Amino acid sequence: MLRGLAVLLVFQLAGEVLTHLFALPLPGPVVGMVLLLLALELRLPGRDGLHAASGGLLAFLSLLFVPAGVGIVRHAPRLVAESLALMASLVLSTAATLAVTGWIAARLLRRSSAPGGRA
């Protein structure tokens, strides 16, 4: 499990370095997660222990929502003042997510049902 945590931290560090080096408008952990996905897809070594480490972290995922809940309570007056803009952005982003997901799903279904398509 310790090796898996080390792999996760190395990829997060790599994401942070790339974000700062190239002034990317993305958080370093997100870039690190994409790099980890690429490494897993390429079946690079160092995958041992990732399952145990990620499972251990996911077991305590609910604890990560505590700071967000405290922030919501702390900034409740501002959230009420900006509620119309927040609701509009939530509705629009949800609709956009559903549309893109449906479009991708339809393309993948067409591809897999086409003759010679990969399933």
Beta strands, then each sheet from edge to edge (+ up, - down):
end
